[in-house]
Amino acid sequence: MPRQERIPAMKRMLCGLAGLLALAACSTTELTNSWRDPKYSSGPIKSVLIFGISNQASVRRAFEDTFARELTAAGVTAVPSYTVVPADGRLSEDILKEAVKKSGVQGVLITRMVDRQSEISSMPVGSVAPAYYGRRPGYYGGYAGAWVGFYEPVSVQQYNYVVCETTLFNADSPEPAWSGTTRTLEPDNVAKATEGFARTMIPVLRKEMLI
């Protein structure tokens, strides 16, 4: 298949995307959905060009560097896209084609954020058993019994999550080989959090025999 026909699906993934996934440690990253092209038969991809979709250069580079390091440790040659295309923002088709050609990779891996969710959690103290008022008569009995069964939220916390999509392409095919969706507790440090994210994703790709 001519190389110019290999790019459109990858280009569609990059167009109009803003913001890179916020990543968290492995214990707080959940793979919620995974799809593998049933027709894919090209074998493991041993070299990939990594794209972190973000308008923030520091976020993009921290993600791509860390994910590349984890993939390399797993035996996959990984190239952060910023080392081939330093310019930030959306790439044109010609630049994308040249980046894939220049890097000499077998595949392209793209990660983007697709949603952000919030959850409220409260932690109660005390017993939720029915109050027992019969130990002593009168209002003190009612008061003492009230302490036997009551509910009181002592802390209310908001947890922010990001929903991210990661897609792997074989450079010799116009269609994706694999795509997965993750739900991750929002972190403060992208570089450190990406380590956990990568250690969640890499075993999945290995199990699917894609790397």
Accessible surface in RSA format (square Angstrom, percent):
REM  Atomic radii and reference values for relative SASA: ProtOr
REM  Chains: A
REM  Algorithm: Lee & Richards
REM  Probe-radius: 1.40
REM  Slices: 20
REM RES _ NUM      All-atoms   Total-Side   Main-Chain    Non-polar    All polar
REM                ABS   REL    ABS   REL    ABS   REL    ABS   REL    ABS   REL
RES MET A   1   123.96  64.2  62.40  41.3  61.56 146.6  71.89  61.1  52.07  69.0
RES PRO A   2    66.46  48.4  53.57  48.8  12.89  46.9  65.67  54.2   0.79   4.9
RES ARG A   3    87.39  36.7  82.41  42.0   4.98  11.9  32.42  44.3  54.97  33.3
RES GLN A   4   105.88  59.2  98.15  71.7   7.73  18.4  35.79  76.2  70.09  53.2
RES GLU A   5    86.52  49.7  81.44  61.6   5.07  12.1  29.58  57.2  56.94  46.5
RES ARG A   6    38.90  16.3  38.90  19.8   0.00   0.0   0.20   0.3  38.70  23.5
RES ILE A   7     0.67   0.4   0.67   0.5   0.00   0.0   0.67   0.5   0.00   0.0
RES PRO A   8    51.73  37.7  49.48  45.1   2.25   8.2  51.53  42.5   0.20   1.2
RES ALA A   9     5.21   4.8   3.49   5.4   1.72   3.9   3.64   5.1   1.56   4.1
RES MET A  10     0.45   0.2   0.45   0.3   0.00   0.0   0.45   0.4   0.00   0.0
RES LYS A  11    61.31  29.9  61.29  37.6   0.02   0.0  20.49  18.4  40.82  43.5
RES ARG A  12   150.26  63.1 132.48  67.5  17.78  42.3  72.68  99.3  77.58  47.0
RES MET A  13    29.98  15.5  28.34  18.8   1.64   3.9   4.16   3.5  25.82  34.2
RES LEU A  14    10.61   5.9   7.48   5.4   3.13   7.9   7.48   5.3   3.13   8.4
RES CYS A  15    34.71  26.3  24.34  27.2  10.37  24.4  17.64  44.7  17.07  18.4
RES GLY A  16    70.91  87.4   0.00   N/A  70.91  87.4  41.26 113.2  29.65  66.4
RES LEU A  17    36.51  20.3  16.65  11.9  19.86  49.9  18.59  13.1  17.92  48.2
RES ALA A  18    66.19  60.9  45.75  70.6  20.44  46.5  46.17  65.0  20.03  53.1
RES GLY A  19    21.71  26.8   0.00   N/A  21.71  26.8  20.22  55.5   1.49   3.3
RES LEU A  20    12.69   7.1   0.00   0.0  12.69  31.9   0.00   0.0  12.69  34.1
RES LEU A  21     0.49   0.3   0.00   0.0   0.49   1.2   0.00   0.0   0.49   1.3
RES ALA A  22    17.92  16.5  16.25  25.1   1.67   3.8  17.92  25.2   0.00   0.0
RES LEU A  23     0.00   0.0   0.00   0.0   0.00   0.0   0.00   0.0   0.00   0.0
RES ALA A  24     5.85   5.4   5.32   8.2   0.52   1.2   5.85   8.2   0.00   0.0
RES ALA A  25    56.17  51.6  51.25  79.1   4.92  11.2  52.25  73.6   3.92  10.4
RES CYS A  26    62.58  47.3  55.87  62.3   6.71  15.8  18.85  47.8  43.73  47.2
RES SER A  27   107.82  91.1  64.83  86.5  43.00  99.0  57.64 122.7  50.18  70.3
RES THR A  28    49.73  35.4  36.52  37.0  13.21  31.5  44.64  60.0   5.10   7.7
RES THR A  29    14.19  10.1   0.00   0.0  14.19  33.8   0.61   0.8  13.58  20.5
RES GLU A  30   100.68  57.8  96.75  73.2   3.93   9.4  38.60  74.7  62.08  50.7
RES LEU A  31    51.37  28.6  26.23  18.8  25.14  63.2  26.23  18.4  25.14  67.7
RES THR A  32    69.01  49.1  33.74  34.2  35.27  84.1  34.12  45.8  34.88  52.7
RES ASN A  33    91.02  62.8  84.78  81.9   6.24  15.0  20.34  49.0  70.68  68.3
RES SER A  34    49.15  41.5  19.37  25.8  29.79  68.6  18.22  38.8  30.93  43.3
RES TRP A  35   111.70  44.8 107.31  51.9   4.39  10.3  91.93  49.0  19.78  32.1
RES ARG A  36    68.93  28.9  55.32  28.2  13.61  32.4  21.59  29.5  47.34  28.7
RES ASP A  37    28.30  19.8  28.30  28.2   0.00   0.0   1.22   2.9  27.08  27.0
RES PRO A  38   113.44  82.7  76.85  70.1  36.59 133.0  85.67  70.7  27.77 172.6
RES LYS A  39   180.32  88.0 155.25  95.3  25.07  59.7 105.51  95.0  74.81  79.7
RES TYR A  40    24.81  11.6  10.40   5.9  14.42  37.5  15.64  11.7   9.18  11.3
RES SER A  41   107.40  90.8  70.53  94.1  36.87  84.9  46.78  99.6  60.63  84.9
RES SER A  42    78.40  66.2  41.18  55.0  37.22  85.7  20.10  42.8  58.30  81.7
RES GLY A  43    26.85  33.1   0.00   N/A  26.85  33.1  24.78  68.0   2.06   4.6
RES PRO A  44    63.05  46.0  50.13  45.7  12.92  47.0  50.13  41.4  12.92  80.3
RES ILE A  45     0.62   0.4   0.62   0.5   0.00   0.0   0.62   0.4   0.00   0.0
RES LYS A  46   105.63  51.5 102.96  63.2   2.67   6.4  68.82  61.9  36.81  39.2
RES SER A  47    17.49  14.8  17.49  23.3   0.00   0.0  13.80  29.4   3.69   5.2
RES VAL A  48     0.80   0.5   0.80   0.7   0.00   0.0   0.80   0.7   0.00   0.0
RES LEU A  49     0.00   0.0   0.00   0.0   0.00   0.0   0.00   0.0   0.00   0.0
RES ILE A  50     0.00   0.0   0.00   0.0   0.00   0.0   0.00   0.0   0.00   0.0
RES PHE A  51     7.69   3.8   7.69   4.8   0.00   0.0   7.69   4.7   0.00   0.0
RES GLY A  52     3.96   4.9   0.00   N/A   3.96   4.9   0.00   0.0   3.96   8.9
RES ILE A  53    17.25   9.8  15.48  11.5   1.77   4.3  17.25  12.4   0.00   0.0
RES SER A  54    11.25   9.5   0.66   0.9  10.59  24.4   1.08   2.3  10.17  14.2
RES ASN A  55   102.92  71.0  79.51  76.8  23.40  56.4  28.06  67.5  74.86  72.4
RES GLN A  56   111.42  62.3 106.21  77.6   5.20  12.4  33.63  71.6  77.79  59.0
RES ALA A  57    37.80  34.8  31.95  49.3   5.85  13.3  31.99  45.1   5.80  15.4
RES SER A  58    84.11  71.1  69.63  92.9  14.49  33.4  55.68 118.6  28.44  39.8
RES VAL A  59    27.75  18.3  26.27  23.8   1.48   3.6  27.75  24.1   0.00   0.0
RES ARG A  60    13.66   5.7  13.66   7.0   0.00   0.0   5.63   7.7   8.03   4.9
RES ARG A  61    88.39  37.1  88.39  45.1   0.00   0.0  27.31  37.3  61.08  37.0
RES ALA A  62    27.66  25.4  18.75  28.9   8.91  20.3  26.87  37.8   0.79   2.1
RES PHE A  63     0.00   0.0   0.00   0.0   0.00   0.0   0.00   0.0   0.00   0.0
RES GLU A  64     0.21   0.1   0.21   0.2   0.00   0.0   0.00   0.0   0.21   0.2
RES ASP A  65    56.56  39.6  51.44  51.2   5.12  12.1  19.77  46.5  36.79  36.7
RES THR A  66     3.81   2.7   3.81   3.9   0.00   0.0   0.00   0.0   3.81   5.8
RES PHE A  67     0.16   0.1   0.16   0.1   0.00   0.0   0.16   0.1   0.00   0.0
RES ALA A  68     6.88   6.3   6.70  10.3   0.18   0.4   6.88   9.7   0.00   0.0
RES ARG A  69   125.03  52.5 117.66  60.0   7.37  17.6  71.48  97.7  53.55  32.5
RES GLU A  70    20.38  11.7  17.93  13.6   2.46   5.9   0.42   0.8  19.96  16.3
RES LEU A  71     1.23   0.7   1.23   0.9   0.00   0.0   1.23   0.9   0.00   0.0
RES THR A  72    80.66  57.4  70.40  71.4  10.26  24.4  61.69  82.9  18.97  28.7
RES ALA A  73    90.15  82.9  45.89  70.8  44.27 100.7  58.55  82.5  31.60  83.7
RES ALA A  74    21.24  19.5   5.23   8.1  16.01  36.4  11.00  15.5  10.24  27.1
RES GLY A  75    56.31  69.4   0.00   N/A  56.31  69.4  36.34  99.7  19.97  44.7
RES VAL A  76     3.19   2.1   1.94   1.8   1.25   3.0   2.95   2.6   0.24   0.6
RES THR A  77    83.88  59.7  79.34  80.4   4.54  10.8  46.95  63.1  36.93  55.8
RES ALA A  78    14.02  12.9   0.00   0.0  14.02  31.9   0.00   0.0  14.02  37.1
RES VAL A  79    32.20  21.2  31.53  28.5   0.67   1.6  32.20  28.0   0.00   0.0
RES PRO A  80    18.03  13.1  18.03  16.4   0.00   0.0  18.03  14.9   0.00   0.0
RES SER A  81     0.26   0.2   0.26   0.4   0.00   0.0   0.26   0.6   0.00   0.0
RES TYR A  82    37.93  17.7  36.50  20.8   1.44   3.7  15.90  12.0  22.03  27.2
RES THR A  83    76.91  54.7  43.27  43.9  33.64  80.2  46.77  62.8  30.14  45.6
RES VAL A  84    22.40  14.7  10.19   9.2  12.22  29.4  10.59   9.2  11.82  32.1
RES VAL A  85    13.11   8.6  11.90  10.8   1.21   2.9  13.11  11.4   0.00   0.0
RES PRO A  86    82.81  60.4  78.53  71.6   4.29  15.6  78.67  65.0   4.15  25.8
RES ALA A  87    64.55  59.3  51.39  79.3  13.15  29.9  62.84  88.5   1.71   4.5
RES ASP A  88    70.59  49.4  42.02  41.8  28.57  67.6  17.11  40.3  53.48  53.3
RES GLY A  89    36.28  44.7   0.00   N/A  36.28  44.7  22.15  60.8  14.13  31.6
RES ARG A  90   163.15  68.5 121.60  62.0  41.55  98.9  48.82  66.7 114.34  69.3
RES LEU A  91    15.42   8.6  10.45   7.5   4.97  12.5  11.65   8.2   3.77  10.1
RES SER A  92    57.64  48.7  44.34  59.2  13.29  30.6  49.95 106.4   7.68  10.8
RES GLU A  93    51.40  29.5  48.03  36.3   3.37   8.0  10.77  20.8  40.63  33.2
RES ASP A  94   107.84  75.5 100.71 100.2   7.13  16.9  31.75  74.7  76.10  75.9
RES ILE A  95    82.32  46.8  79.75  59.4   2.57   6.2  81.98  59.0   0.34   0.9
RES LEU A  96     1.33   0.7   1.33   1.0   0.00   0.0   1.33   0.9   0.00   0.0
RES LYS A  97    49.59  24.2  49.30  30.2   0.30   0.7  24.60  22.1  25.00  26.6
RES GLU A  98    99.35  57.0  96.65  73.1   2.70   6.4  45.55  88.1  53.80  43.9
RES ALA A  99     1.56   1.4   0.00   0.0   1.56   3.5   1.18   1.7   0.37   1.0
RES VAL A 100     2.02   1.3   0.73   0.7   1.29   3.1   0.73   0.6   1.29   3.5
RES LYS A 101   136.57  66.6 121.40  74.5  15.17  36.1  67.65  60.9  68.92  73.4
RES LYS A 102   145.79  71.1 112.53  69.0  33.26  79.2  75.53  68.0  70.27  74.8
RES SER A 103    28.49  24.1   0.00   0.0  28.49  65.6   7.74  16.5  20.75  29.1
RES GLY A 104    61.60  76.0   0.00   N/A  61.60  76.0  33.24  91.2  28.36  63.5
RES VAL A 105    13.49   8.9   1.39   1.3  12.11  29.2   1.58   1.4  11.91  32.3
RES GLN A 106    87.66  49.0  82.40  60.2   5.26  12.5  32.43  69.0  55.23  41.9
RES GLY A 107     0.00   0.0   0.00   N/A   0.00   0.0   0.00   0.0   0.00   0.0
RES VAL A 108     0.22   0.1   0.22   0.2   0.00   0.0   0.22   0.2   0.00   0.0
RES LEU A 109     1.52   0.8   1.52   1.1   0.00   0.0   1.52   1.1   0.00   0.0
RES ILE A 110     0.06   0.0   0.05   0.0   0.01   0.0   0.05   0.0   0.01   0.0
RES THR A 111     0.00   0.0   0.00   0.0   0.00   0.0   0.00   0.0   0.00   0.0
RES ARG A 112    59.99  25.2  59.99  30.6   0.00   0.0   2.40   3.3  57.58  34.9
RES MET A 113    64.05  33.2  48.79  32.3  15.27  36.4  45.96  39.1  18.09  24.0
RES VAL A 114    70.05  46.1  33.16  30.0  36.88  88.9  41.42  36.0  28.62  77.6
RES ASP A 115    68.70  48.1  60.23  59.9   8.48  20.0  19.23  45.3  49.48  49.3
RES ARG A 116   124.18  52.1 100.87  51.4  23.31  55.5  39.91  54.5  84.27  51.1
RES GLN A 117    66.29  37.1  60.60  44.3   5.69  13.6  25.37  54.0  40.92  31.0
RES SER A 118    62.61  52.9  32.36  43.2  30.25  69.7  22.17  47.2  40.44  56.6
RES GLU A 119    82.58  47.4  77.66  58.8   4.92  11.7  30.57  59.1  52.01  42.5
RES ILE A 120   114.48  65.1  82.36  61.4  32.12  77.4  82.36  59.3  32.12  87.2
RES SER A 121    54.72  46.2  47.44  63.3   7.28  16.8  21.03  44.8  33.68  47.2
RES SER A 122    52.23  44.1  28.39  37.9  23.84  54.9   9.48  20.2  42.75  59.9
RES MET A 123   125.63  65.1 123.78  81.9   1.85   4.4  90.61  77.0  35.02  46.4
RES PRO A 124    66.48  48.5  52.08  47.5  14.41  52.4  52.23  43.1  14.26  88.6
RES VAL A 125    62.08  40.8  54.42  49.3   7.66  18.5  61.17  53.1   0.91   2.5
RES GLY A 126    52.80  65.1   0.00   N/A  52.80  65.1  18.82  51.7  33.98  76.1
RES SER A 127    47.34  40.0  37.59  50.2   9.76  22.5  34.69  73.9  12.65  17.7
RES VAL A 128   123.81  81.5  94.49  85.5  29.31  70.6  98.69  85.7  25.12  68.1
RES ALA A 129    49.60  45.6  40.69  62.8   8.91  20.3  46.39  65.3   3.21   8.5
RES PRO A 130   120.69  88.0 100.73  91.8  19.96  72.5 112.73  93.1   7.96  49.5
RES ALA A 131    30.74  28.3   8.65  13.4  22.09  50.2   8.65  12.2  22.09  58.5
RES TYR A 132   116.99  54.6 112.69  64.1   4.30  11.2  80.05  60.2  36.94  45.5
RES TYR A 133   119.29  55.7 108.73  61.9  10.56  27.5  78.06  58.7  41.23  50.8
RES GLY A 134    54.86  67.7   0.00   N/A  54.86  67.7  27.39  75.2  27.47  61.5
RES ARG A 135   193.57  81.3 161.66  82.4  31.91  76.0  57.99  79.2 135.59  82.2
RES ARG A 136   140.29  58.9 138.90  70.8   1.40   3.3  39.11  53.5 101.18  61.3
RES PRO A 137   128.25  93.5 105.96  96.6  22.29  81.0 117.59  97.1  10.67  66.3
RES GLY A 138    59.96  73.9   0.00   N/A  59.96  73.9  39.79 109.2  20.17  45.2
RES TYR A 139   201.55  94.1 185.61 105.6  15.94  41.5 146.09 109.8  55.46  68.4
RES TYR A 140   105.88  49.4 104.40  59.4   1.48   3.8  63.27  47.5  42.60  52.5
RES GLY A 141     3.45   4.3   0.00   N/A   3.45   4.3   1.89   5.2   1.56   3.5
RES GLY A 142    20.24  25.0   0.00   N/A  20.24  25.0  17.44  47.9   2.80   6.3
RES TYR A 143   128.12  59.8 119.69  68.1   8.43  21.9  92.77  69.7  35.35  43.6
RES ALA A 144    39.69  36.5  31.13  48.0   8.56  19.5  34.80  49.0   4.90  13.0
RES GLY A 145     2.87   3.5   0.00   N/A   2.87   3.5   2.21   6.1   0.66   1.5
RES ALA A 146    42.39  39.0  39.26  60.6   3.13   7.1  40.58  57.1   1.81   4.8
RES TRP A 147   155.88  62.6 141.40  68.4  14.48  34.0 137.66  73.4  18.22  29.6
RES VAL A 148    67.87  44.7  61.60  55.8   6.27  15.1  67.46  58.6   0.41   1.1
RES GLY A 149    17.48  21.6   0.00   N/A  17.48  21.6   1.92   5.3  15.56  34.9
RES PHE A 150    61.09  30.6  49.95  30.9  11.14  29.0  61.05  37.0   0.04   0.1
RES TYR A 151   122.55  57.2  95.74  54.5  26.81  69.8  79.59  59.8  42.97  53.0
RES GLU A 152    88.59  50.9  87.90  66.5   0.69   1.6  22.01  42.6  66.58  54.4
RES PRO A 153    68.72  50.1  51.52  47.0  17.20  62.5  51.52  42.5  17.20 106.9
RES VAL A 154    77.11  50.7  40.23  36.4  36.88  88.9  46.99  40.8  30.12  81.7
RES SER A 155    41.43  35.0  33.65  44.9   7.79  17.9  34.68  73.9   6.75   9.5
RES VAL A 156    97.82  64.4  66.67  60.4  31.16  75.1  66.67  57.9  31.16  84.5
RES GLN A 157    92.07  51.5  87.59  64.0   4.48  10.7  29.72  63.3  62.36  47.3
RES GLN A 158   108.78  60.8  79.47  58.1  29.31  69.8  20.37  43.4  88.41  67.1
RES TYR A 159    79.06  36.9  77.30  44.0   1.75   4.6  50.35  37.8  28.71  35.4
RES ASN A 160    36.79  25.4  32.80  31.7   3.99   9.6   2.09   5.0  34.71  33.5
RES TYR A 161    39.33  18.4  39.32  22.4   0.01   0.0  11.42   8.6  27.91  34.4
RES VAL A 162     0.40   0.3   0.40   0.4   0.00   0.0   0.40   0.3   0.00   0.0
RES VAL A 163    19.28  12.7  19.28  17.5   0.00   0.0  19.28  16.8   0.00   0.0
RES CYS A 164     0.32   0.2   0.05   0.1   0.27   0.6   0.05   0.1   0.27   0.3
RES GLU A 165    36.73  21.1  36.73  27.8   0.00   0.0   2.16   4.2  34.56  28.2
RES THR A 166     1.22   0.9   1.21   1.2   0.01   0.0   0.41   0.5   0.81   1.2
RES THR A 167     4.14   2.9   4.14   4.2   0.00   0.0   2.58   3.5   1.56   2.4
RES LEU A 168     0.15   0.1   0.15   0.1   0.00   0.0   0.15   0.1   0.00   0.0
RES PHE A 169     1.74   0.9   1.74   1.1   0.00   0.0   1.74   1.1   0.00   0.0
RES ASN A 170    12.37   8.5  12.37  12.0   0.00   0.0   0.85   2.1  11.52  11.1
RES ALA A 171     4.12   3.8   3.59   5.5   0.53   1.2   3.59   5.1   0.53   1.4
RES ASP A 172    91.21  63.9  78.80  78.4  12.41  29.3  24.79  58.3  66.42  66.2
RES SER A 173    35.20  29.7  34.70  46.3   0.50   1.1  19.54  41.6  15.65  21.9
RES PRO A 174    33.20  24.2  33.19  30.3   0.02   0.1  33.20  27.4   0.00   0.0
RES GLU A 175    91.41  52.5  88.89  67.2   2.51   6.0  42.73  82.6  48.68  39.7
RES PRO A 176    31.05  22.6  30.47  27.8   0.58   2.1  30.47  25.2   0.58   3.6
RES ALA A 177     0.89   0.8   0.36   0.6   0.54   1.2   0.89   1.3   0.00   0.0
RES TRP A 178     0.00   0.0   0.00   0.0   0.00   0.0   0.00   0.0   0.00   0.0
RES SER A 179    23.10  19.5  21.86  29.2   1.25   2.9  14.51  30.9   8.59  12.0
RES GLY A 180     1.07   1.3   0.00   N/A   1.07   1.3   0.94   2.6   0.13   0.3
RES THR A 181    30.89  22.0  30.89  31.3   0.00   0.0  15.48  20.8  15.41  23.3
RES THR A 182     1.23   0.9   1.23   1.2   0.00   0.0   0.43   0.6   0.80   1.2
RES ARG A 183    53.34  22.4  50.58  25.8   2.76   6.6  19.58  26.8  33.76  20.5
RES THR A 184     0.00   0.0   0.00   0.0   0.00   0.0   0.00   0.0   0.00   0.0
RES LEU A 185    50.02  27.9  49.96  35.7   0.05   0.1  49.96  35.1   0.05   0.1
RES GLU A 186    61.08  35.1  40.55  30.7  20.53  48.9  14.36  27.8  46.72  38.1
RES PRO A 187    32.83  23.9   9.16   8.3  23.67  86.0  17.35  14.3  15.47  96.2
RES ASP A 188   158.72 111.2 117.54 117.0  41.18  97.4  40.09  94.3 118.63 118.3
RES ASN A 189    83.00  57.2  77.12  74.5   5.88  14.2  24.60  59.2  58.39  56.4
RES VAL A 190    31.64  20.8  27.47  24.9   4.16  10.0  27.47  23.9   4.16  11.3
RES ALA A 191    41.40  38.1  39.44  60.9   1.96   4.5  39.76  56.0   1.64   4.4
RES LYS A 192   145.52  71.0 138.75  85.1   6.76  16.1  96.49  86.8  49.03  52.2
RES ALA A 193     6.14   5.6   2.63   4.1   3.51   8.0   5.77   8.1   0.37   1.0
RES THR A 194     0.00   0.0   0.00   0.0   0.00   0.0   0.00   0.0   0.00   0.0
RES GLU A 195    43.85  25.2  43.85  33.2   0.00   0.0   3.21   6.2  40.65  33.2
RES GLY A 196     7.75   9.6   0.00   N/A   7.75   9.6   5.77  15.8   1.98   4.4
RES PHE A 197     0.00   0.0   0.00   0.0   0.00   0.0   0.00   0.0   0.00   0.0
RES ALA A 198     0.00   0.0   0.00   0.0   0.00   0.0   0.00   0.0   0.00   0.0
RES ARG A 199   130.65  54.9 118.83  60.6  11.81  28.1  44.07  60.2  86.58  52.5
RES THR A 200    24.35  17.3  17.07  17.3   7.27  17.3  21.23  28.5   3.12   4.7
RES MET A 201     0.64   0.3   0.64   0.4   0.00   0.0   0.64   0.5   0.00   0.0
RES ILE A 202    10.43   5.9  10.43   7.8   0.00   0.0  10.43   7.5   0.00   0.0
RES PRO A 203    72.31  52.7  65.15  59.4   7.17  26.0  67.65  55.9   4.66  29.0
RES VAL A 204    30.70  20.2  29.02  26.3   1.68   4.1  30.68  26.7   0.02   0.1
RES LEU A 205     0.47   0.3   0.47   0.3   0.00   0.0   0.47   0.3   0.00   0.0
RES ARG A 206   127.15  53.4 115.24  58.7  11.91  28.4  35.25  48.2  91.90  55.7
RES LYS A 207   178.82  87.2 150.19  92.2  28.63  68.2 103.95  93.6  74.87  79.8
RES GLU A 208    52.88  30.4  47.93  36.3   4.96  11.8   4.77   9.2  48.11  39.3
RES MET A 209   132.70  68.7 129.12  85.5   3.59   8.5  89.86  76.4  42.84  56.8
RES LEU A 210     0.00   0.0   0.00   0.0   0.00   0.0   0.00   0.0   0.00   0.0
RES ILE A 211    16.74   9.5   2.39   1.8  14.36  34.6   4.94   3.6  11.80  32.0
END  Absolute sums over single chains surface
CHAIN  1 A    11249.3       8932.5       2316.8       6208.4       5041.0
END  Absolute sums over all chains
TOTAL         11249.3       8932.5       2316.8       6208.4       5041.0
